[in-house]
Amino acid sequence: MTDFNIEVGQKLPEDITFHMRVRDEKMVEQGDENPYQWQLVNSTDLFKDKRVVLFALPGAFTPTCSTYQLPDYDNNYELFKRSGIDEVYCLSVNDSFVMNKWGDWLDIDSVKLIPDGSGFFTEAIGALVKKDNLGFGPRSWRYSVLVNDGVVEKAFIEEGCEDDCPADPYEVSDPYTMMQYIQNESPVGQQYELNLEDGLGTEEQVG
C-alpha cells in the first residue's frame, strides 16, 4: 500500500468489533488479581452521537508514540473536552493486553485506548501498512481525524505513507494541529481560546 487518504464527509468503518479488556470494579472489591473482563465494542457505537478526536499510531511502547503523541493528547484531554469534544480515542494495531499495559506505564488518565488487534478497522479505513522492515508486521499509518457522529469533519495524515517506510513522520497528527483547527476553523470550536500543554509541561498559546 502506498496511497492513503481520508475524505471530509467520509463515514468511518462501521460494525467492526474491538475486543477490549475492561476493568471490573466488583472484581477489584473481591480482591481478584486480574480484575478485567472481555468486552466487545462496536465501532459504530464508539462514534455514534459523539464529537470525537481519533488518532492512530504505529504501535504501543514505540518512541514517538510514547514520548509525544499519546501523552500530549492525554495532557490536553480536558482542553479538548472544553472545546466541545466528547471523547479522544487512541487506536493502534495492538491487542488489548498490550494497550492496557502501555496506558498504565504512561499513567494515561483520560484518552481511551482502542485495540485494533487484527487490524480490521485500520484496513477498512485504508491505513494498514506493512512494517516488516522493523519486524512489526501490519500496523497503522499515523493520522488524526475529527469525527462528528461517525462522519469525518477533518483529517490530518502524515506524509509518505508506504509499506516498510524507513521514517516515522510526526508533523500534523499532533494535538496542537488538531486544536488549531478546532479553534480557528471548526464551527463548534471557534468560540474557545485555550492553552495546550505538551508532555514536558510547557505551554503553547493557540489562537
Sequence and secondary structure as in RCSB ss.txt:
>XXXX:A:sequence
MTDFNIEVGQKLPEDITFHMRVRDEKMVEQGDENPYQWQLVNSTDLFKDKRVVLFALPGAFTPTCSTYQLPDYDN
NYELFKRSGIDEVYCLSVNDSFVMNKWGDWLDIDSVKLIPDGSGFFTEAIGALVKKDNLGFGPRSWRYSVLVNDG
VVEKAFIEEGCEDDCPADPYEVSDPYTMMQYIQNESPVGQQYELNLEDGLGTEEQVG
>XXXX:A:secstr
       TT B   S EEEEEEE HHHHHTT SS EEEEEEEHHHHHTT EEEEEE S TT HHIIIIIHHHHHH
THHHHHHTT  EEEEEESS HHHHHHHHHHTT  SSEEEE TT HHHHHHT EEE GGGT  EEE  EEEEEETT
EEEEEEE S   TT S    SSSSHHHHHHHHHHTSTTGGG   EEE TTS EEE  
